[in-house]
Amino acid sequence: MGRGPLPRRYVLSLLTLLALFFCTTTQAAQPIRYCDYPVYPPISWSDGHEVRGLAPQTVRSVLGELGYEVKTVVLGNWKRCLLDAAEGRVDVVLAYQTPQRDDGLLFSRVPVLREEVAIFYNRRKPVRFDQLSDLANYRGGLLFGESYGPEFDRFVAEHGNVEWVSDSRQNFGKLIRRRIDFIAHERRTGTLFVEQLAGGQDIVALPRPLTVDYLRVAVSRHSPLAARMDEIDALLKKRVDDGSVARWLEQSERDYRAMLAGDGVPR
C-alpha cells in the first residue's frame, strides 16, 4: 500500500537536517593550515621529507580529535608564519604570547611547554650577563620574528646590537667563528642543535636564563578555530596531564639525534 506525501513540516525539518549535515561535512573537510618554521629541534624540525617534533605532533593530535585535517605550511622564516597567522592566511602556530601578537592571535590558556631562554656564547670569547643592560656591550644574533618578552624586545630595539638571520645554522656558525658574541635561544633547542655542529664544543649557555616563557597554541582570530579555544584548552590539558606531551618531546629528541647520526644526513 502506497504512502501519501510527507507533511510539509517534516519536509522542512528534513531539509534543515540535510543542510546542517552538508555544512558540517564541508567545514570538517576544509584543512586547517598549521604554519611551522622547523629549525627548533626537538620542538619542530625537518627530516628532509616532513616536519616533525613536539609542535606538529601536538597540533595534529588536538585538532584531529576535533575532526580537522591538518595541512602543514612551511614558510621562509618565523616572522612570515606569525604575519600570515595574524592576517588569516594560516590558522594556527605554536608561539610565545606577547602583547603585539595578541592583536591577531588567540592563545591557549593551557601551555604546551615551559621554555627557558638562555644566552649562548663562545667560551673563547666570554660574555658577562648579570642584568639585561650588560648585553649592550656585545653583538647578538636572533632569528627573524623571535620575541623573548617585552623588556628584551625593547632592549633590542633601543640598542640595535642584534643581527637578524633566518637560519639557526647560520646564527650559530657566526657564533662559532666569533663574528657575533651571543645568541638568545631556547636552552633545550640550542643545546641539542650545537651538539652536531663542527666547533660546537666551544658554544655554551650561561646558567642564568634570560627569560622563562611558555609555548602555546596560537590561533588566528580569522580562523574557525577561534570559536573552539575552550575545546582546544581542554584537549591540551588532557595531553599534558596524561604525559603525552612529555613523551612526544622525549621521542622527538631521540629521533632528531638518530637522524643526525645516520649516514648521508647533512651536517
N, C-alpha and C positions, 0 to 999 in steps of 0.2 A: 504494500500500500504506500503510495507516494506521500510526501510531506509538503505542506504548503510553504510559502516563503517565510523566512525568519522575520520576526517583528523588527521594526526599524531601530528600536533601542539596542537590540542585540547586535545588529549590523554595525551601528556606530561604535559600540563597545569593542567589537572585534577589530574594526579598523584602527581604533585607538591603540589597542594592544599590539597590532602589527606595526604601527608607526613607531611605538616605543621600542619594539624589538629591533627594527631595522636601524633606528637611531643609535641604540646601544651597540649593535653589531658594528656599525660604521665607525663609532668612536673607538671601540676596542681594537679595530683593525688599523687605526692610524698609529704608526710607530711613534714612540716618544724619542726625541733626539737628545742623547746624552753626549755632552762635549767633554773631551779629555785632551790633555797635553801630556802624553805618557813619558815623562822624564823624572818621575818621583818614586823610584822603587823603594820599598815594596808597596807603596800606595797605588801607583799606576806606572806601568812600563810596557814596552812593546817587545815581543819576541821576533819581530820581523813579519809576522802574519796577522796578529791581533793584539788588541790592548788587553793587558792582564793586570792583576793586582787586587788589592782590597777595594779600591773605589769602584771599578766596574762590577766586581762581584756583588757588592752591596746594592748598587743601583739595580742590577738585573734581578736580584733576589726580592727586593722590596716591591719594585714596580711590576715584576712578573706576578707576584701574588695579588696585585691589584688588577691584573688582567691585561697589562700593557706589553706590547712588543717593544724592545729597546733597541734603537739603532745608534751605534757609536759614531760620533763625528770627531775627527782629529783635525785641528787647525794648526797654523804655523807657530803660534805662541799662546801662552796662557792668557794674555791680555785680550786676544781675539775671542777666546772662549767666554770670558766674562762679559765682553761687549755684546756678543751675539745672544747670550742668555738674557741680559738686561733688555735687549731690544726684541726678544721673542723669536729670534731665528733658530735658537735651540731651546729645549725645555728645562734641562737640568744639568747642574755641575756639582761637584763636591768642593767646598771652599771654606775659608775663614769668613766670619761675619765682620763687616766694617760698616760704619755709618754711610759711606759712599755707596756701598753695594746694596744697602737696604732700599735704595730708591727703585731699583729694578728687580730685586730678588726677594723671595720669601725664604727664610732659613728655618730648618727644623729646630725645634726646641731640644730634642734629644741629639747630643753629639755622637758622631760615628767614632771619633778617636781624639784622645788628648795628644797634642803635639808640642814638643819643646823645641824652640828655635835657638840655635847656638851660633856662636861666632867661630868660623873655621879660619885657620891661619897656617902659614908655613913656618915650621919650627926653626927654619934658618933665618927667619925674619919675624921675631916675636911681636905680638900685639898686646898692649895693656888695655884692659877693659874692666874698670870698676864702676863706671857710670856711662850713660849714653854719650855724653859730651866728649868722652875720651876718643871716640871713633872719628871725631872731626879731624884728628891728626893723621888719618890713614885714608887710603884709596880702597873703596869696596866694590863688590860686584853683586848684581841682582839679575834675576830673570824678568823680562817684560811682564808686567801685570802683578808681580808679587807685592803683597802688603803684609807687614808684620806689626800692625797696630797703629793707631792714630799718632802716638808720640814718635815712633820711629819714622813713619811716613813724613811727618812734619820736619823731622831732623834731616832726612834725605833731601827734601825739597829746599830747605834753607841752606844747606851746605854744598849741595851739588857735587859731592865727592864720591858718587857711585857711577860705575859704568854698567849700562844695561845691555844684556845679550839675550838671545832666545834659546840657548842650549847650555845645559849644565856641564857637559863635557868641555865646552869652550871656556866656561867660567872657571872650573877647577883647573883646567890647563893653564890659564893665566895665573892662578894662584901658585901652582907648582913652579912656573917659570918666574915667579915673583914680580909679575907685571902689575898685580894688584896686591893689597895687603890683607884683605879679609873678605869672606863671603858670609852673609847671613842666610842660614839654610836650616831646614828641619834636621834635627840631630840624627834621627834614625835613618833618614834618607841619605844625608850627606856621608855618614859613616859607612853605610853599605856601598855607596857609589865609589868612594875613593879606594876601597879595598882592591879593586881590579885595575886601577889606573897606574901606568908607569910613572914613578915618582910619587905616588900616593902615600907612601910611607912617611913622607915629610909633612903631610897635612894632618893636623889635629884640631880638636874642638876645645874651646875653653869650657871649664866645668860650669861656670855661671851662665845660665840661659839669658838670652836677650829678651825673650818673651815666652809665655806659655799660652797656647791658644787651642781651639777645638775645631776639628774638621766637621763640617755639617753638610747635609743635603741642602742645596740651594736651588729653588725652583723659580723660573721666570714668572713674573706677575702676569704675563700674557699667555701662559700655558694652562691647559685644562687641569694640570696637576695642582694649580694654585688653590683649587677648591677642595683638595684632598689632603691638606697638610696634617690634619689630625690623624688620619689613617696612616700616613707616612710615619708620623711620630710613634704611633702605637706599634707598627711593624719594626721600626728601628729599635725601640726599647726591647722588644721580644728578642731580637737578634743579638743585642748587646748582653742582655741578661742571661741568655742560654749559652753564651760563649762562642757563638758563631763568628762574630767579628774578630775575636782573638784568634780563633783557628784559621780564618781566612788570611789574617796578617802573617801568622807563622808560616802557613803554606806558601804564600806569595814570596816570602823571604827565601825559603828553601828552593823554590822554583827558579827564582832570579839567580841565585848562586849556582844552581845546577846548569842553567843556560850559559852563564859566563864560563863555566868550567868545561863546557862541551867543545868538541872540535869544530872549527870553522866559524866560531862566533866572533864578530868584530870586537876589537878591544880599543 
